[in-house]
Amino acid sequence: MSQLRRLGLTAALLALVGAAGWQLLADREPVDAPPLATSPQTDAATPTVTRAASGSDAAAAEAKRLDAQLAEWRHLHRPIGQLSQAETEALIAQREALAEALAAAIGSLSDFDSVLERYEDAAVRDQLVFIDGLGRSGDPAAVDALEQLYDENEGYTERSHILRSLGDSPADGHTDLLLSEMTGADDERLQQLAAQGLYGEASAVDALAAVAADTSQPMNTRLEAIHSMGTADGADDALAALANSDELEARVTQFAQKTIERG
């Protein structure tokens, strides 16, 4: 799932900053290469937010380092004029590297209040990196933060990325919202993404099988549920029951059989 997250984040960031040509807001002559925004405090390719000692001083130090990296990230998105194709490709690579570093840094935080405080007024591109970073943490508090952001933001862009991030999360409790939204989301696309986020989750096999067999659920969600069962421990019997059912649609039974054959 981590590859899906990276692809989804990259695609979203590219959509936000524009396609080929990169005619941005300020006018100037083309440059030889886009400047890499760095500062003495940070390295754009390496996460620099690390766990400090403890207490309020530690949280303040983390927040300060986070602000330094955010400043780098935002500086790299400043209007810089029209770029050649080579310059555009170089700039994309720089932004991707810094997005990866910033997300990894956020994932290493010991206190996520600083992320939530900065989220509301941040640009969408910043918000997506915040979401990505929270999904990298093994701390259940990061899951709580993602669930809070999901409740507070009803847009598809934010919610879809939160579900993907929860699917990648190594933290305890990361499947709770996915299980709920697989059948409870108002948007069928979010239902499907929730089912996708449960890929390989042994603890979710019963819920996935129930959704796959529920004819009242959207077909794409049901098929995604079957796919997510494909590599989950203990799913063999449930998949066989779906494949051999006389009551389910041929599309469902055939897909379950193909999932079994793929192993």
HUKA-V32492 format. One record per backbone hydrogen bond with DSSP energy under -0.5 kcal/mol. CO is the residue of the C=O (numbers start at 1). NH is the residue of the N-H. Records with the same first field share a line. If there is no record, write none. Layout:
# HUKA-V32492
CO=NH  NH
This chain:
# HUKA-V32492
1=5
2=6
3=7
4=8
5=9
6=10
7=11
8=12
9=13
10=14
11=15
12=16
13=17
14=18
19=22
21=83
22=24
28=82
35=37
36=38
39=42
42=39
43=46
46=43
48=50
54=58
55=59
56=60
57=61
58=62
59=63
60=64
61=65
62=66
63=67
64=68
65=69
66=70
67=71
68=72
69=73
70=74
71=75
72=76
74=77
75=78
84=88
85=89
86=90
87=91
88=92
89=93
90=94
91=95
92=96
93=97
94=98
95=99
96=100
97=101
98=102
99=103
100=104
101=105
102=106
103=107
104=108
105=108
106=109
112=116
113=117
114=118
115=119
116=120
119=122
123=126  127
124=128
125=129
126=130
127=131
128=132
129=133
130=134
131=135
133=136
134=137
137=171
139=142  143
140=144
141=145
142=146
143=147
144=148
145=149
146=150
147=151
148=152
149=153
155=159
156=160
157=161
158=162
159=163
160=164
161=165
162=166
163=167
164=168
165=169
171=174
173=176
175=179
176=180
177=181
178=182
180=183  184
181=185
186=188
187=190  191
188=192
189=193
190=194
191=195
192=196
193=197
194=198
195=198
196=199
198=201
200=202
201=204
202=205
204=208
205=209
206=210
207=211
208=212
209=213
210=214
211=214
213=215
214=217
218=222
219=223
220=224
221=225
222=226
223=227
224=228
225=229
226=229  230
227=230
228=200
229=232
232=235
235=239
236=240
237=241
238=242
239=243
240=244
242=245
249=252  253
250=254
251=255
252=256
253=257
254=258
255=259
256=260
257=261
258=262
259=263
260=263
